């Protein structure tokens, strides 16, 4: 009886030890992957900005177009991600004016959509990129309901 108990305890101990050895590399790999992911996320901070268009006659505040975006700096470049929504579906486009400033002055990029769209782009910091402003408007060329600017500088 004593030998059987010793064999059972030894087998259980060996099984627990083997399970621990097998689990240890998996736990180490999980910890390494989690550590790598947190380092990748910690390399930059998102800076959020947003705005609404003005509203024309017959429109309510809830029918305005709007945008939401963020920027971050990484490895010598400024990265932008802007989402725009046209909520009233009145067959007028939504326009986003993105002005940026560098060593050569102010420059404009205009984006437009009839519904929802996302734009991603970047600029190098080498040219003296030092600020931007964004606004959203709705309408037709020459007749926009522009919202106010969201400004940011570095």
OpenMM code with the backbone's topology and positions (N, CA, C; nanometers):
from openmm import Vec3, app, unit

residues = "UNK UNK UNK UNK UNK UNK UNK UNK UNK UNK UNK UNK UNK UNK UNK UNK UNK UNK UNK UNK UNK UNK UNK UNK UNK UNK UNK UNK UNK UNK UNK UNK UNK UNK UNK UNK UNK UNK UNK UNK UNK UNK UNK UNK UNK UNK UNK UNK UNK UNK UNK UNK UNK UNK UNK UNK UNK UNK UNK UNK UNK UNK UNK UNK UNK UNK UNK UNK UNK UNK UNK UNK UNK UNK UNK UNK UNK UNK UNK UNK UNK UNK UNK UNK UNK UNK UNK UNK UNK UNK UNK UNK UNK UNK UNK UNK UNK UNK UNK UNK UNK UNK UNK UNK UNK UNK UNK UNK UNK UNK UNK UNK UNK UNK UNK UNK UNK UNK UNK UNK UNK UNK UNK UNK UNK UNK UNK UNK UNK UNK UNK UNK UNK UNK UNK UNK UNK UNK UNK UNK UNK UNK UNK UNK UNK UNK UNK UNK UNK UNK UNK UNK UNK UNK".split()
positions = [
    Vec3(0.0819, -0.1182, 0.0000),
    Vec3(0.0000, 0.0000, 0.0000),
    Vec3(0.0871, 0.1257, 0.0000),
    Vec3(0.1924, 0.1191, 0.0815),
    Vec3(0.2807, 0.2322, 0.0905),
    Vec3(0.3509, 0.2576, -0.0436),
    Vec3(0.3913, 0.1487, -0.1138),
    Vec3(0.4558, 0.1626, -0.2433),
    Vec3(0.3595, 0.2223, -0.3452),
    Vec3(0.2323, 0.1797, -0.3434),
    Vec3(0.1320, 0.2308, -0.4380),
    Vec3(0.1098, 0.3801, -0.4168),
    Vec3(0.1011, 0.4201, -0.2887),
    Vec3(0.0831, 0.5622, -0.2577),
    Vec3(0.2037, 0.6434, -0.3050),
    Vec3(0.3236, 0.5942, -0.2863),
    Vec3(0.4444, 0.6630, -0.3307),
    Vec3(0.4488, 0.6749, -0.4824),
    Vec3(0.4081, 0.5685, -0.5515),
    Vec3(0.4064, 0.5712, -0.6975),
    Vec3(0.3041, 0.6741, -0.7458),
    Vec3(0.1839, 0.6763, -0.6857),
    Vec3(0.0790, 0.7717, -0.7251),
    Vec3(0.1226, 0.9158, -0.6982),
    Vec3(0.1811, 0.9405, -0.5813),
    Vec3(0.2273, 1.0754, -0.5494),
    Vec3(0.3395, 1.1156, -0.6448),
    Vec3(0.4300, 1.0248, -0.6736),
    Vec3(0.5407, 1.0529, -0.7666),
    Vec3(0.4890, 1.0810, -0.9069),
    Vec3(0.3896, 1.0054, -0.9499),
    Vec3(0.3318, 1.0264, -1.0831),
    Vec3(0.2617, 1.1614, -1.0905),
    Vec3(0.1864, 1.1949, -0.9880),
    Vec3(0.1168, 1.3238, -0.9847),
    Vec3(0.2167, 1.4383, -0.9832),
    Vec3(0.3216, 1.4236, -0.9045),
    Vec3(0.4243, 1.5271, -0.8983),
    Vec3(0.4957, 1.5424, -1.0326),
    Vec3(0.5267, 1.4333, -1.0965),
    Vec3(0.5934, 1.4381, -1.2272),
    Vec3(0.5004, 1.5012, -1.3324),
    Vec3(0.3724, 1.4675, -1.3262),
    Vec3(0.2753, 1.5247, -1.4215),
    Vec3(0.2603, 1.6752, -1.4019),
    Vec3(0.2554, 1.7198, -1.2767),
    Vec3(0.2436, 1.8636, -1.2497),
    Vec3(0.3693, 1.9371, -1.2943),
    Vec3(0.4839, 1.8750, -1.2708),
    Vec3(0.6089, 1.9355, -1.3127),
    Vec3(0.6176, 1.9449, -1.4656),
    Vec3(0.5751, 1.8404, -1.5339),
    Vec3(0.5766, 1.8407, -1.6811),
    Vec3(0.4801, 1.9462, -1.7354),
    Vec3(0.3634, 1.9580, -1.6730),
    Vec3(0.2660, 2.0592, -1.7175),
    Vec3(0.3218, 2.2003, -1.6972),
    Vec3(0.3928, 2.2209, -1.5875),
    Vec3(0.4531, 2.3516, -1.5617),
    Vec3(0.5624, 2.3850, -1.6624),
    Vec3(0.6400, 2.2865, -1.7010),
    Vec3(0.7465, 2.3076, -1.7992),
    Vec3(0.6864, 2.3407, -1.9356),
    Vec3(0.5785, 2.2719, -1.9715),
    Vec3(0.5128, 2.2975, -2.0998),
    Vec3(0.4473, 2.4352, -2.0987),
    Vec3(0.3865, 2.4737, -1.9871),
    Vec3(0.3152, 2.6016, -1.9793),
    Vec3(0.4108, 2.7205, -1.9721),
    Vec3(0.5286, 2.7018, -1.9166),
    Vec3(0.6218, 2.8135, -1.8989),
    Vec3(0.6598, 2.8803, -2.0308),
    Vec3(0.6964, 2.8066, -2.1375),
    Vec3(0.7290, 2.8748, -2.2631),
    Vec3(0.6086, 2.9483, -2.3223),
    Vec3(0.4892, 2.8911, -2.3083),
    Vec3(0.3688, 2.9578, -2.3608),
    Vec3(0.3432, 3.0884, -2.2867),
    Vec3(0.3615, 3.0862, -2.1544),
    Vec3(0.3426, 3.2092, -2.0769),
    Vec3(0.4493, 3.3114, -2.1127),
    Vec3(0.5711, 3.2675, -2.1328),
    Vec3(0.6786, 3.3599, -2.1694),
    Vec3(0.6522, 3.4210, -2.3064),
    Vec3(0.6022, 3.3402, -2.4003),
    Vec3(0.5716, 3.3921, -2.5339),
    Vec3(0.4582, 3.4926, -2.5271),
    Vec3(0.3562, 3.4643, -2.4445),
    Vec3(0.2446, 3.5570, -2.4298),
    Vec3(0.2919, 3.6879, -2.3677),
    Vec3(0.3775, 3.6790, -2.2669),
    Vec3(0.4285, 3.8001, -2.2035),
    Vec3(0.5138, 3.8800, -2.3014),
    Vec3(0.5935, 3.8119, -2.3840),
    Vec3(0.6758, 3.8819, -2.4825),
    Vec3(0.5897, 3.9505, -2.5864),
    Vec3(0.4866, 3.8814, -2.6353),
    Vec3(0.3971, 3.9411, -2.7355),
    Vec3(0.3238, 4.0606, -2.6771),
    Vec3(0.2775, 4.0495, -2.5534),
    Vec3(0.2081, 4.1617, -2.4896),
    Vec3(0.3043, 4.2778, -2.4689),
    Vec3(0.4284, 4.2472, -2.4296),
    Vec3(0.5273, 4.3531, -2.4111),
    Vec3(0.5594, 4.4236, -2.5422),
    Vec3(0.5695, 4.3497, -2.6512),
    Vec3(0.5963, 4.4087, -2.7823),
    Vec3(0.4806, 4.4966, -2.8263),
    Vec3(0.3572, 4.4507, -2.8043),
    Vec3(0.2401, 4.5297, -2.8434),
    Vec3(0.2338, 4.6597, -2.7647),
    Vec3(0.2626, 4.6549, -2.6350),
    Vec3(0.2555, 4.7775, -2.5562),
    Vec3(0.3666, 4.8740, -2.5959),
    Vec3(0.4825, 4.8237, -2.6352),
    Vec3(0.5902, 4.9108, -2.6809),
    Vec3(0.5507, 4.9764, -2.8129),
    Vec3(0.4884, 4.9004, -2.9040),
    Vec3(0.4459, 4.9565, -3.0329),
    Vec3(0.3408, 5.0650, -3.0126),
    Vec3(0.2495, 5.0458, -2.9189),
    Vec3(0.1463, 5.1454, -2.8940),
    Vec3(0.2031, 5.2677, -2.8232),
    Vec3(0.3063, 5.2495, -2.7445),
    Vec3(0.3610, 5.3601, -2.6666),
    Vec3(0.4525, 5.4498, -2.7493),
    Vec3(0.4782, 5.4167, -2.8749),
    Vec3(0.5699, 5.4949, -2.9552),
    Vec3(0.5105, 5.6283, -2.9980),
    Vec3(0.3815, 5.6441, -2.9986),
    Vec3(0.3212, 5.7711, -3.0360),
    Vec3(0.1914, 5.7936, -2.9588),
    Vec3(0.1522, 5.9205, -2.9518),
    Vec3(0.0285, 5.9591, -2.8851),
    Vec3(-0.0641, 6.0219, -2.9877),
    Vec3(-0.1890, 5.9789, -2.9907),
    Vec3(-0.2877, 6.0358, -3.0822),
    Vec3(-0.3384, 6.1678, -3.0257),
    Vec3(-0.3483, 6.2673, -3.1127),
    Vec3(-0.4023, 6.3981, -3.0771),
    Vec3(-0.5306, 6.4159, -3.1584),
    Vec3(-0.6442, 6.4267, -3.0911),
    Vec3(-0.7748, 6.4275, -3.1576),
    Vec3(-0.8198, 6.5688, -3.1919),
    Vec3(-0.8951, 6.5812, -3.3008),
    Vec3(-0.9593, 6.7062, -3.3394),
    Vec3(-1.0893, 6.6719, -3.4120),
    Vec3(-1.1857, 6.7649, -3.4104),
    Vec3(-1.3153, 6.7399, -3.4743),
    Vec3(-1.3869, 6.8719, -3.4982),
    Vec3(-1.4929, 6.8659, -3.5773),
    Vec3(-1.5709, 6.9859, -3.6032),
    Vec3(-1.6969, 6.9558, -3.6825),
    Vec3(-1.7868, 7.0551, -3.6862),
    Vec3(-1.9147, 7.0443, -3.7564),
    Vec3(-1.9254, 7.1557, -3.8584),
    Vec3(-2.0038, 7.1307, -3.9633),
    Vec3(-2.0327, 7.2365, -4.0590),
    Vec3(-2.1388, 7.3275, -3.9984),
    Vec3(-2.1530, 7.4456, -4.0568),
    Vec3(-2.2645, 7.5315, -4.0216),
    Vec3(-2.3884, 7.4697, -4.0859),
    Vec3(-2.5064, 7.5190, -4.0564),
    Vec3(-2.6250, 7.4613, -4.1186),
    Vec3(-2.7030, 7.5706, -4.1914),
    Vec3(-2.7557, 7.5328, -4.3076),
    Vec3(-2.8278, 7.6266, -4.3918),
    Vec3(-2.9743, 7.6374, -4.3539),
    Vec3(-3.0470, 7.7152, -4.4329),
    Vec3(-3.1908, 7.7313, -4.4084),
    Vec3(-3.2620, 7.5969, -4.4176),
    Vec3(-3.3506, 7.5724, -4.3250),
    Vec3(-3.4299, 7.4505, -4.3264),
    Vec3(-3.3600, 7.3295, -4.2674),
    Vec3(-3.2363, 7.3441, -4.2251),
    Vec3(-3.1648, 7.2316, -4.1659),
    Vec3(-3.1565, 7.2496, -4.0150),
    Vec3(-3.1568, 7.1385, -3.9460),
    Vec3(-3.1388, 7.1436, -3.8011),
    Vec3(-2.9934, 7.1167, -3.7681),
    Vec3(-2.9568, 7.1394, -3.6444),
    Vec3(-2.8193, 7.1121, -3.6018),
    Vec3(-2.7830, 6.9653, -3.6205),
    Vec3(-2.8782, 6.8762, -3.6078),
    Vec3(-2.8528, 6.7329, -3.6222),
    Vec3(-2.8249, 6.6901, -3.7644),
    Vec3(-2.8476, 6.7769, -3.8614),
    Vec3(-2.8263, 6.7417, -4.0013),
    Vec3(-2.6937, 6.7938, -4.0556),
    Vec3(-2.6124, 6.8486, -3.9712),
    Vec3(-2.4851, 6.9041, -4.0164),
    Vec3(-2.3857, 6.7932, -4.0485),
    Vec3(-2.2932, 6.8240, -4.1359),
    Vec3(-2.1816, 6.7338, -4.1639),
    Vec3(-2.0771, 6.7513, -4.0540),
    Vec3(-2.0010, 6.6473, -4.0311),
    Vec3(-1.8963, 6.6600, -3.9301),
    Vec3(-1.7774, 6.5714, -3.9641),
    Vec3(-1.6670, 6.5994, -3.8977),
    Vec3(-1.5460, 6.5199, -3.9137),
    Vec3(-1.4862, 6.4947, -3.7769),
    Vec3(-1.4099, 6.3877, -3.7707),
    Vec3(-1.3353, 6.3532, -3.6506),
    Vec3(-1.2034, 6.2948, -3.6982),
    Vec3(-1.0949, 6.3395, -3.6400),
    Vec3(-0.9654, 6.2902, -3.6834),
    Vec3(-0.8628, 6.2949, -3.5729),
    Vec3(-0.7474, 6.2432, -3.6041),
    Vec3(-0.6353, 6.2506, -3.5112),
    Vec3(-0.5060, 6.2599, -3.5913),
    Vec3(-0.4027, 6.3074, -3.5224),
    Vec3(-0.2688, 6.3095, -3.5797),
    Vec3(-0.1720, 6.2563, -3.4760),
    Vec3(-0.0597, 6.2060, -3.5251),
    Vec3(0.0494, 6.1656, -3.4367),
    Vec3(0.1812, 6.1824, -3.5105),
    Vec3(0.2869, 6.1907, -3.4346),
    Vec3(0.4220, 6.2074, -3.4887),
    Vec3(0.4998, 6.0796, -3.4650),
    Vec3(0.5644, 6.0291, -3.5706),
    Vec3(0.6448, 5.9086, -3.5573),
    Vec3(0.7553, 5.9083, -3.6623),
    Vec3(0.8774, 5.8876, -3.6192),
    Vec3(0.9928, 5.8711, -3.7070),
    Vec3(1.0055, 5.9822, -3.8116),
    Vec3(0.9902, 6.1058, -3.7689),
    Vec3(1.0131, 6.2188, -3.8578),
    Vec3(0.8963, 6.2565, -3.9476),
    Vec3(0.7786, 6.1998, -3.9241),
    Vec3(0.6612, 6.2301, -4.0063),
    Vec3(0.5401, 6.2568, -3.9167),
    Vec3(0.4513, 6.3422, -3.9671),
    Vec3(0.3219, 6.3662, -3.9033),
    Vec3(0.2169, 6.2879, -3.9809),
    Vec3(0.1440, 6.2021, -3.9114),
    Vec3(0.0422, 6.1174, -3.9739),
    Vec3(-0.0966, 6.1680, -3.9357),
    Vec3(-0.1884, 6.1685, -4.0341),
    Vec3(-0.3237, 6.2160, -4.0139),
    Vec3(-0.4235, 6.1096, -4.0571),
    Vec3(-0.5342, 6.1030, -3.9855),
    Vec3(-0.6457, 6.0142, -4.0187),
    Vec3(-0.7726, 6.0943, -3.9925),
    Vec3(-0.8496, 6.1226, -4.0975),
    Vec3(-0.9708, 6.2044, -4.0858),
    Vec3(-1.0899, 6.1270, -4.1407),
    Vec3(-1.1958, 6.1162, -4.0615),
    Vec3(-1.3229, 6.0571, -4.1029),
    Vec3(-1.4260, 6.1665, -4.1159),
    Vec3(-1.5060, 6.1638, -4.2232),
    Vec3(-1.6076, 6.2657, -4.2477),
    Vec3(-1.7417, 6.1982, -4.2746),
    Vec3(-1.8481, 6.2579, -4.2198),
    Vec3(-1.9836, 6.2075, -4.2403),
    Vec3(-2.0746, 6.3198, -4.2881),
    Vec3(-2.1565, 6.2906, -4.3883),
    Vec3(-2.2611, 6.3813, -4.4358),
    Vec3(-2.3923, 6.3206, -4.3870),
    Vec3(-2.4574, 6.3841, -4.2900),
    Vec3(-2.5707, 6.3202, -4.2239),
    Vec3(-2.7069, 6.3517, -4.2837),
    Vec3(-2.7192, 6.4545, -4.3675),
    Vec3(-2.8547, 6.4904, -4.4119),
    Vec3(-2.8953, 6.4293, -4.5454),
    Vec3(-2.8041, 6.3705, -4.6195),
    Vec3(-2.8339, 6.3023, -4.7452),
    Vec3(-2.9140, 6.3899, -4.8427),
    Vec3(-2.8726, 6.5150, -4.8568),
    Vec3(-2.9437, 6.6093, -4.9427),
    Vec3(-2.8781, 6.6238, -5.0803),
    Vec3(-2.7936, 6.5313, -5.1167),
    Vec3(-2.7232, 6.5300, -5.2455),
    Vec3(-2.6232, 6.6446, -5.2604),
    Vec3(-2.5906, 6.7089, -5.1517),
    Vec3(-2.4825, 6.8062, -5.1504),
    Vec3(-2.3611, 6.7380, -5.0889),
    Vec3(-2.2444, 6.7704, -5.1386),
    Vec3(-2.1224, 6.7077, -5.0884),
    Vec3(-2.0747, 6.7736, -4.9593),
    Vec3(-1.9987, 6.6976, -4.8854),
    Vec3(-1.9297, 6.7485, -4.7679),
    Vec3(-1.7837, 6.7681, -4.8067),
    Vec3(-1.7298, 6.8850, -4.7744),
    Vec3(-1.5924, 6.9197, -4.8087),
    Vec3(-1.5120, 6.9397, -4.6810),
    Vec3(-1.3904, 6.8905, -4.6828),
    Vec3(-1.2963, 6.9130, -4.5735),
    Vec3(-1.1788, 6.9904, -4.6310),
    Vec3(-1.1533, 7.1092, -4.5770),
    Vec3(-1.0359, 7.1872, -4.6143),
    Vec3(-0.9279, 7.1632, -4.5102),
    Vec3(-0.8162, 7.1110, -4.5544),
    Vec3(-0.7022, 7.0856, -4.4682),
    Vec3(-0.5902, 7.1792, -4.5120),
    Vec3(-0.5609, 7.2794, -4.4312),
    Vec3(-0.4516, 7.3729, -4.4581),
    Vec3(-0.3345, 7.3351, -4.3683),
    Vec3(-0.2152, 7.3340, -4.4257),
    Vec3(-0.0968, 7.3067, -4.3445),
    Vec3(0.0098, 7.4111, -4.3739),
    Vec3(0.0986, 7.4313, -4.2773),
    Vec3(0.2020, 7.5325, -4.2876),
    Vec3(0.3384, 7.4665, -4.2788),
    Vec3(0.4286, 7.5114, -4.3663),
    Vec3(0.5674, 7.4656, -4.3618),
    Vec3(0.6585, 7.5832, -4.3949),
    Vec3(0.7830, 7.5550, -4.4270),
    Vec3(0.8808, 7.6616, -4.4557),
    Vec3(0.8422, 7.7474, -4.5762),
    Vec3(0.7589, 7.6958, -4.6651),
    Vec3(0.7191, 7.7686, -4.7858),
    Vec3(0.5838, 7.8386, -4.7721),
    Vec3(0.5202, 7.8337, -4.6554),
    Vec3(0.3927, 7.9023, -4.6344),
    Vec3(0.2772, 7.8059, -4.6136),
    Vec3(0.1553, 7.8562, -4.6389),
    Vec3(0.0331, 7.7777, -4.6204),
    Vec3(-0.0039, 7.7059, -4.7501),
    Vec3(-0.0526, 7.5827, -4.7372),
    Vec3(-0.0955, 7.5011, -4.8514),
    Vec3(-0.2309, 7.4398, -4.8170),
    Vec3(-0.3124, 7.4118, -4.9205),
    Vec3(-0.4466, 7.3591, -4.8982),
    Vec3(-0.4646, 7.2255, -4.9694),
    Vec3(-0.5292, 7.1330, -4.8996),
    Vec3(-0.5777, 7.0088, -4.9597),
    Vec3(-0.7262, 7.0041, -4.9323),
    Vec3(-0.8073, 6.9803, -5.0343),
    Vec3(-0.9530, 6.9730, -5.0172),
    Vec3(-0.9984, 6.8311, -5.0497),
    Vec3(-1.0755, 6.7755, -4.9588),
    Vec3(-1.1333, 6.6425, -4.9760),
    Vec3(-1.2840, 6.6579, -4.9817),
    Vec3(-1.3528, 6.5687, -5.0542),
    Vec3(-1.4986, 6.5746, -5.0516),
    Vec3(-1.5599, 6.4348, -5.0599),
    Vec3(-1.6819, 6.4255, -5.0088),
    Vec3(-1.7560, 6.3003, -5.0080),
    Vec3(-1.9051, 6.3305, -5.0056),
    Vec3(-1.9845, 6.2353, -5.0468),
    Vec3(-2.1293, 6.2482, -5.0408),
    Vec3(-2.1888, 6.1683, -4.9269),
    Vec3(-2.1087, 6.1025, -4.8506),
    Vec3(-2.1567, 6.0194, -4.7402),
    Vec3(-2.0536, 6.0126, -4.6301),
    Vec3(-1.9916, 5.8961, -4.6168),
    Vec3(-1.8852, 5.8772, -4.5176),
    Vec3(-1.7575, 5.8420, -4.5914),
    Vec3(-1.6474, 5.9015, -4.5491),
    Vec3(-1.5192, 5.8676, -4.6093),
    Vec3(-1.4078, 5.8897, -4.5073),
    Vec3(-1.2985, 5.8152, -4.5254),
    Vec3(-1.1818, 5.8285, -4.4387),
    Vec3(-1.0594, 5.8580, -4.5257),
    Vec3(-0.9791, 5.9528, -4.4815),
    Vec3(-0.8560, 5.9876, -4.5510),
    Vec3(-0.7393, 5.9710, -4.4563),
    Vec3(-0.6319, 5.9087, -4.5058),
    Vec3(-0.5079, 5.8923, -4.4300),
    Vec3(-0.3941, 5.9468, -4.5152),
    Vec3(-0.3106, 6.0291, -4.4542),
    Vec3(-0.1984, 6.0869, -4.5255),
    Vec3(-0.0934, 6.1309, -4.4242),
    Vec3(0.0246, 6.1678, -4.4743),
    Vec3(0.1319, 6.2098, -4.3832),
    Vec3(0.2177, 6.3160, -4.4497),
    Vec3(0.2932, 6.3880, -4.3660),
    Vec3(0.3872, 6.4895, -4.4116),
    Vec3(0.5183, 6.4726, -4.3366),
    Vec3(0.6266, 6.4997, -4.4050),
    Vec3(0.7577, 6.4924, -4.3437),
    Vec3(0.7824, 6.6181, -4.2605),
    Vec3(0.8479, 6.6014, -4.1492),
    Vec3(0.8838, 6.7154, -4.0650),
    Vec3(1.0063, 6.7886, -4.1195),
    Vec3(1.0747, 6.7330, -4.2182),
    Vec3(1.1970, 6.7928, -4.2714),
    Vec3(1.1711, 6.9259, -4.3415),
    Vec3(1.0551, 6.9438, -4.4023),
    Vec3(1.0251, 7.0668, -4.4748),
    Vec3(0.9770, 7.1796, -4.3861),
    Vec3(0.9876, 7.1616, -4.2555),
    Vec3(0.9448, 7.2651, -4.1625),
    Vec3(0.7971, 7.2604, -4.1308),
    Vec3(0.7321, 7.1476, -4.1522),
    Vec3(0.5906, 7.1319, -4.1210),
    Vec3(0.5688, 7.1687, -3.9747),
    Vec3(0.4890, 7.2728, -3.9504),
    Vec3(0.4767, 7.3194, -3.8127),
    Vec3(0.3347, 7.3526, -3.7693),
    Vec3(0.2335, 7.3195, -3.8464),
    Vec3(0.0979, 7.3433, -3.8014),
    Vec3(-0.0048, 7.3174, -3.9095),
    Vec3(-0.1311, 7.3095, -3.8682),
    Vec3(-0.2394, 7.2870, -3.9625),
    Vec3(-0.3684, 7.3437, -3.9066),
    Vec3(-0.4668, 7.3573, -3.9941),
    Vec3(-0.6021, 7.3931, -3.9536),
    Vec3(-0.6979, 7.3182, -4.0449),
    Vec3(-0.8120, 7.2819, -3.9912),
    Vec3(-0.9101, 7.2006, -4.0626),
    Vec3(-1.0480, 7.2620, -4.0426),
    Vec3(-1.1303, 7.2547, -4.1479),
    Vec3(-1.2704, 7.2937, -4.1352),
    Vec3(-1.3518, 7.2061, -4.2279),
    Vec3(-1.4805, 7.1969, -4.1994),
    Vec3(-1.5705, 7.1166, -4.2809),
    Vec3(-1.6856, 7.2054, -4.3274),
    Vec3(-1.7293, 7.1818, -4.4486),
    Vec3(-1.8414, 7.2557, -4.5047),
    Vec3(-1.9273, 7.1643, -4.5879),
    Vec3(-2.0497, 7.2095, -4.6103),
    Vec3(-2.1417, 7.1308, -4.6903),
    Vec3(-2.2055, 7.2223, -4.7930),
    Vec3(-2.2303, 7.1707, -4.9102),
    Vec3(-2.2963, 7.2497, -5.0126),
    Vec3(-2.2419, 7.2209, -5.1496),
    Vec3(-2.2477, 7.3245, -5.2327),
    Vec3(-2.1962, 7.3182, -5.3699),
    Vec3(-2.0879, 7.4244, -5.3839),
    Vec3(-1.9948, 7.4044, -5.4779),
    Vec3(-1.8893, 7.5052, -5.4943),
    Vec3(-1.9471, 7.6461, -5.5057),
    Vec3(-1.8924, 7.7363, -5.4259),
    Vec3(-1.9403, 7.8747, -5.4224),
    Vec3(-2.0501, 7.8983, -5.3202),
    Vec3(-2.1071, 7.7912, -5.2642),
    Vec3(-2.2166, 7.8051, -5.1674),
    Vec3(-2.2010, 7.6992, -5.0585),
    Vec3(-2.1033, 7.7218, -4.9702),
    Vec3(-2.0755, 7.6265, -4.8640),
    Vec3(-2.1271, 7.6794, -4.7305),
    Vec3(-2.1671, 7.5874, -4.6446),
    Vec3(-2.1969, 7.6199, -4.5055),
    Vec3(-2.0761, 7.5757, -4.4234),
    Vec3(-1.9728, 7.6615, -4.4213),
    Vec3(-1.8477, 7.6254, -4.3544),
    Vec3(-1.8622, 7.6338, -4.2032),
    Vec3(-1.7997, 7.5404, -4.1345),
    Vec3(-1.7880, 7.5459, -3.9902),
    Vec3(-1.6617, 7.6232, -3.9533),
    Vec3(-1.6341, 7.6297, -3.8260),
    Vec3(-1.5141, 7.7027, -3.7814),
    Vec3(-1.3916, 7.6126, -3.7921),
    Vec3(-1.2744, 7.6736, -3.7891),
    Vec3(-1.1485, 7.6016, -3.8005),
    Vec3(-1.1116, 7.5359, -3.6697),
    Vec3(-1.0510, 7.4196, -3.6798),
    Vec3(-0.9803, 7.3569, -3.5685),
    Vec3(-0.8336, 7.3777, -3.6006),
    Vec3(-0.7590, 7.4418, -3.5118),
    Vec3(-0.6189, 7.4777, -3.5383),
    Vec3(-0.5267, 7.4020, -3.4444),
    Vec3(-0.4114, 7.3680, -3.4949),
    Vec3(-0.3107, 7.3035, -3.4121),
    Vec3(-0.1729, 7.3399, -3.4654),
    Vec3(-0.0807, 7.3646, -3.3768),
    Vec3(0.0565, 7.3929, -3.4177),
    Vec3(0.1507, 7.3144, -3.3273),
    Vec3(0.2711, 7.3001, -3.3724),
    Vec3(0.3685, 7.2162, -3.2994),
    Vec3(0.4795, 7.3005, -3.2425),
] * unit.nanometer
topology = app.Topology()
chain = topology.addChain("A")
for resn in residues:
    res = topology.addResidue(resn, chain)
    for name in ("N", "CA", "C"):
        topology.addAtom(name, app.Element.getBySymbol(name[0]), res)
